[in-house]
Amino acid sequence: MIKMVAWDMDSTICDSMSMCVEAFRRAVEPFAGRTLSEEEIVGRFGINEIGMIKAVVEPEDYDAAITAFYHNYSELHTKCSEPFPGIRDILNYLKTKPVKVALVTGKGAHGCEITLAKLGLDGYFDDIMPGAEDHINKAESIPALLEKYQITPEEFLYIGDAVSDFEACCKAGVVCLSAAWADCVDVKMLLQLNPGRVFERVADLETYLKGLLGA
């Protein structure tokens, strides 16, 4: 019996990747004194936005760059004002079931607050496990949730889009349902690594969950 369903945020719940990249670029490039490629920025995802900024700018510029990031991030969120179509329906469905719904993301706590408010998803999640500044921590956050709610790995599902999400779930000993509906997702690799658990449409995930939890 499934007792908790946890979600990734970017490219799983909402199409926010390009917005995140642009907000980071606008905030950091004036302090870094150089142009940052999309590949360089995306390659730093996994740690939270504060850790990403600290990896690029000088310590005396930390506060100004972080403030600039959140300003730009909030403004640019007009480009991502809704979850992917169908995600809200799944979240509403899960609220009718005896399961906890969590968010486990590399995004920082303040970034999560901004995004959930902009998407109108405040109050949908029973628990939020944000990213850390200095390391990728999903493989730690998942066991922490299991312990907190006294849930076994077999009673837990994680929904995420990245290969790293699958790898974190493997380390934690839980099932990963791979969300493959965003354009930036490496569908081919996910199909190789996680056969039978890759969903290229939100509607297919909804059907799967209703078959598992009951319509």
C-alpha positions in Angstrom: 0.0 0.0 0.0 1.4 3.4 -1.0 1.4 5.9 1.9 3.5 8.7 0.4 3.9 10.2 -3.1 6.8 12.7 -3.4 7.4 15.0 -6.4 10.3 16.8 -8.0 9.6 20.4 -9.0 11.3 21.7 -12.1 10.3 20.0 -15.4 8.1 17.7 -13.4 5.4 19.8 -11.8 6.0 22.9 -14.0 7.9 23.9 -17.1 10.4 26.1 -15.3 13.8 25.2 -16.6 14.3 28.0 -19.0 13.0 30.5 -16.4 15.5 29.2 -13.8 18.4 29.5 -16.3 17.5 33.1 -17.3 17.0 34.2 -13.7 20.4 32.8 -12.7 22.1 34.4 -15.8 20.6 37.8 -15.1 21.5 37.7 -11.4 25.0 36.3 -11.7 26.6 37.5 -14.9 27.1 41.1 -13.7 29.0 39.8 -10.7 30.8 37.0 -12.5 32.0 39.4 -15.2 31.4 36.9 -18.0 28.7 35.1 -20.0 27.4 31.8 -18.6 26.3 29.2 -21.1 23.1 27.3 -20.5 25.1 24.1 -20.2 27.2 25.5 -17.4 24.2 26.7 -15.5 22.2 23.5 -16.0 25.2 21.5 -15.0 25.1 23.1 -11.6 21.5 22.1 -10.9 21.0 19.7 -8.0 22.3 22.0 -5.3 20.1 24.9 -4.4 20.2 28.4 -6.0 22.2 29.9 -3.2 24.9 27.2 -3.6 24.9 27.7 -7.3 25.5 31.4 -6.9 28.2 31.0 -4.3 30.0 28.7 -6.7 30.3 31.5 -9.3 30.6 34.9 -7.6 33.0 36.2 -5.0 32.0 36.1 -1.3 31.6 39.9 -1.1 28.9 39.7 -3.8 26.9 36.8 -2.4 24.1 38.8 -0.8 23.7 41.1 -3.8 23.6 38.2 -6.3 21.2 36.2 -4.2 18.9 39.2 -3.8 19.1 39.8 -7.5 18.3 36.2 -8.3 15.1 36.1 -6.3 14.0 39.4 -7.7 14.5 38.1 -11.3 13.1 34.7 -10.5 9.9 36.1 -9.1 9.5 38.5 -12.1 10.2 35.8 -14.7 7.7 33.5 -13.1 5.1 35.1 -15.3 6.5 32.7 -18.0 5.5 29.8 -15.8 2.3 30.6 -14.0 0.6 27.2 -14.1 1.7 23.6 -13.6 1.9 21.3 -16.5 -1.7 20.6 -17.7 -3.1 17.7 -15.6 -0.7 18.0 -12.7 -3.2 20.0 -10.5 -5.8 17.3 -11.2 -3.4 14.6 -10.0 -2.6 16.6 -6.9 -6.3 17.1 -6.2 -6.8 13.4 -6.7 -4.1 12.5 -4.2 -5.6 14.7 -1.6 -8.7 12.4 -1.7 -6.6 9.4 -0.8 -5.0 8.4 2.5 -1.5 9.3 1.3 1.0 12.0 2.2 2.1 14.2 -0.7 5.6 15.7 -0.4 8.0 17.8 -2.5 11.6 16.7 -2.7 13.6 19.2 -4.8 17.0 20.7 -5.4 15.4 24.1 -5.3 16.0 26.1 -2.2 13.4 26.8 0.4 12.7 30.4 -0.7 12.6 29.4 -4.3 10.0 26.7 -3.4 7.9 29.3 -1.7 7.9 31.6 -4.7 7.1 28.8 -7.2 4.3 27.3 -5.1 2.7 30.7 -4.7 3.0 31.6 -8.3 1.5 28.3 -9.4 -1.3 28.4 -6.8 -0.1 25.3 -5.1 0.3 26.6 -1.6 -1.0 24.0 0.8 -0.9 21.0 -1.6 2.2 19.4 0.1 2.3 17.8 3.5 6.1 18.2 3.6 8.8 20.0 1.6 12.4 18.9 1.5 14.4 21.6 -0.3 17.9 21.4 -1.8 21.2 22.0 0.1 23.8 24.6 -0.7 26.8 22.3 -0.8 25.7 18.9 -2.2 22.9 17.1 -4.0 20.7 15.8 -1.1 17.7 14.0 -2.6 19.1 10.6 -1.6 19.2 11.9 2.0 15.9 13.7 1.9 13.9 10.6 0.9 15.1 8.4 3.8 14.5 11.4 6.1 10.9 11.4 5.0 10.5 7.7 5.4 11.8 7.9 9.0 9.7 11.0 9.9 6.5 9.4 8.7 7.4 5.8 9.6 6.9 4.7 6.0 8.8 1.8 4.4 10.5 2.1 1.1 7.8 -0.1 -0.5 5.2 2.4 0.6 6.8 5.3 -1.1 6.8 6.7 -4.7 8.9 9.5 -6.1 8.1 11.3 -9.3 11.0 13.1 -11.1 12.2 13.9 -14.5 16.0 13.6 -14.3 18.4 10.6 -14.5 19.8 11.9 -11.2 16.3 11.5 -9.7 16.3 7.8 -10.7 19.8 7.4 -9.2 18.8 9.0 -6.0 15.8 6.7 -5.7 18.0 3.7 -6.3 20.3 4.8 -3.5 17.3 5.3 -1.2 15.8 2.0 -2.2 12.5 3.5 -3.5 10.6 3.4 -6.7 11.0 6.3 -9.1 8.3 7.1 -11.6 10.1 9.0 -14.4 8.2 12.1 -15.6 9.2 12.5 -19.3 6.8 15.2 -20.5 9.1 18.2 -20.5 11.1 19.0 -23.6 14.4 19.0 -21.8 14.1 15.4 -20.5 16.4 12.6 -21.7 13.6 10.2 -22.5 15.9 7.7 -24.2 18.1 7.3 -21.2 15.2 7.1 -18.8 13.6 4.3 -20.9 16.9 2.4 -20.6 17.3 2.9 -16.9 13.8 2.7 -15.7 11.8 0.6 -18.1 8.0 0.3 -17.5 8.1 3.4 -15.2 8.6 6.2 -17.7 5.6 8.4 -18.4 5.7 10.7 -21.5 2.3 12.2 -20.8 0.8 13.5 -17.5 -2.4 11.6 -18.3 -0.5 8.3 -18.4 0.8 9.0 -14.9 -2.7 9.8 -13.7 -4.0 6.5 -15.1 -1.1 4.6 -13.4 -1.7 6.2 -10.0 -5.4 5.6 -10.2 -4.8 2.0 -11.0 -2.5 1.7 -8.0 -4.5 3.7 -5.5 -8.0 3.2 -6.8 -10.2 5.6 -8.8 
